[in-house]
Amino acid sequence: MPFEEMRSYGIDFIMAYPEPSCKEDYMQRARDRGANEEFVKRVETKIDLDYEKFLKQPNEKIIIKPGEYLEDALIRVGILKK
């Protein structure tokens, strides 16, 4: 369901996305999971553009920092307990 549709139904959600400086880390994580190079290239070319779109969204945001996984970021902002 696109974000706009979720909002139109009154669904509250928080968005999380890695900062662009994490690009190499995410490319390596994709390789480690067995992703093909086409997917890895897509990560490389899209992360900056998608980050800009992410920042423009009106939702609450969590920016995933270098070396973090989503779980780490959720713990850092107090959504999850360790």
C-alpha positions, -999 to +999 in steps of 0.1 A: +000+000+000+016+034-010+023+058+018-004+083+007-031+056+008-020+045+042-023+081+054-057+084+038-069+054+059-055+071+090-028+045+094+001+060+115+035+047+107+071+057+113+096+056+084+132+044+087+159+047+061+197+046+062+217+078+057+235+079+023+269+074+040+257+038+047+257+030+010+288+008+009+276-010+040+242-017+025+258-029-008+280-053+011+250-065+032+231-072+000+261-092-014+264-111+018+228-121+016+234-134-020+218-106-039+228-104-076+249-075-088+219-059-105+203-055-071+236-042-056+239-016-083+203-005-077+212+001-040+242+021-051+222+043-075+190+047-056+200+053-020+207+090-024+175+097-044+154+076-021+168+094+009+158+127-005+123+114-010+123+100+025+132+133+040+102+150+023+077+126+038+055+141+066+058+111+089+080+107+119+114+094+107+142+073+120+175+078+102+196+046+104+232+055+111+264+038+098+269+004+113+234+002+126+207-023+117+170-014+119+168-031+153+197-010+166+180+022+154+147+012+170+165+006+203+184+039+200+151+059+196+133+040+224+108+020+203+124-013+213+140-023+245+173-042+245 
